[in-house]
Amino acid sequence: MDNNLYLGFDIGASSVKWGYGSCQQGLLCFESVTISDKTLAGLQNLFTQIINVVDSKIGVNNVKGIGIGTPGTIERKTGKLLGVNPNLQFWTGLSPAILVDPGLNIPVSYDNDANLMCLGEASLLADDLDVVGITIGSGIGSGYVRSKEVFHGSHGFAMELGHITVVEEGEPCNCGRKGCLEAYASIEGIKSRAKRHLNYDHALAWNLQGILLHAQADQRLQSYIQEGERLLGKSLANLCIVLDPDVILLGGGGAEGGLYCPQRIDAILSENLPGINRSKTSLRSAALGNKAGVLGAIVLAERKIV
Ligand SMILES: [Zn+2]
């Protein structure tokens, strides 16, 4: 085993996934730990515990860099999280690097979780491909990797596909605006609509299977899922026209759990794209499942150093 290893973290709404490896060796270890204490101190403790486990497995001296993927927008100039994180409310105005004890003297790199999902998946493909990664989960995440680099925009705000307006004066979104794609196409968006309009008082407690089960018996809920799928497909078509990528990868719990049908999204792309685009951009399922963010964090940490 090469001693130059990198440690990757992927912070989610309810768990922290982590693992170590390298670009060449891939993921050598992958684990997931539930976040039981949703405070800054709780998250810092969790990171310390994980690093202790890593020390016992491979020796922390062999970790040459740490990468962290996190929900939220990271401002490019300050490196701090901006805006609201509904699932981790304390997680704003901070630099993700504060989760790692500076006494370890290990360089820490970080980026948005969807960006790192895209980076992890893109690292398995040819280096010269332009790759868009979409995560369908509690929100809609998106990332764009061009020639191995994550595209951030001038301020760090690029690729917020979940917050493009798809319905004028539409459903309220977590970001405070109305009619965002995320309010229609994400798992939380569909649950919120079911609660608000279809009188499912306990909808917010459903998991994905709960949504799919109820939708089998309720055509109205089924039509919300279809609307989410259609709006996502149309948004991806618009994104293709703007970015002209080689590949769009669909990932996240909603994609893996069968919320939408990739063949139908592909058909929506065909209906909405000019012919020259359609023949050039392919839609694929993400390959790494819930491990993509951790691999992306490892790739980021390694590329920052090597
Ligand atoms: Zn929004």
Residues whose N, C-alpha, C, O or C-beta is under 5 A from the ligand:
A	BS01	ZN	G162 H163 C173 N174 C175 R177 C180
